[in-house]
Amino acid sequence: HLGERECSLQRRHQKLVEESPSAVVTPQLREKMGKTAVRAAKAAHYVGVGTIEFLLDRHQNFFFMEMNTRIQVEHPVTEMVTGVDLIKQQIKMHAGEKFPDFLRKIQLRGHAIECRINAEDPAARFAPSPGTITAFHMPGGKGVRVDSHAYAGYQIPTYYDSLIGKLIVHAHSRERAINRMRQALEECIIEGVKTTIPYHQAIMATPEFCRGDFDTSFLEQFHFQPKE
């Protein structure tokens, strides 16, 4: 298995921030959860890249929730900490190639965080913000990755997904990854539409996120204070 992803920061059951590894999963728990996931996939005779989701309580007990038999939106954080191109491996497996041995001995390296940048106005109860992007500049450099289809002149549709792109960072530690994400968000320039970038910046500044002390209800209680 390729470790876990922490996806507890959700709004209306939609993930906004993902990271790997989880700040609360111990090596022993990771091994136990991983073996359980592998057994479940083998029992279903599943072939390919997939994700088994568990709910974890405060006592480190985990419970099966569902399996996603596909590449998920947040797959880049797994790629960043494993060095594995999941899309490439998925294609190879379904082309009939043998399962590579190196995937059985993966070691997680460092910490990765992903923010989903949406065309929504967090100061107006996340109202959709369709329109034309008039300026578009995303950060780069060491440990920074951007997956996006957008560009200056791109039209954000009214009736479809408001996702503009995914901003992913990687660093040696979680603390450094958070700092790198803060810097990357600061360097983002998207004009013409409202985005969730200020909301992500506010999340990155909370003591709870910095400690890794949050659950799926955190954003329901989080009071966003837009900058004037």
Secondary structure, DSSP 4 states (H G I P E B T S, - for coil): -----EEEEEETTEEEEEEES-SS--HHHHHHHHHHHHHHHHHTT--S--EEEEEE-TTS-EEEEEEE-S--TTHHHHHHHH---HHHHHHHHHTTPPPPGGGGG----SEEEEEEEESEEGGGTTEE--EE--EEE---STTEEEEE---TTPEEPSSS--EEEEEEEEESSHHHHHHHHHHHHHH-EEESS--SHHHHHHHHT-HHHHHT---TTHHHH-------
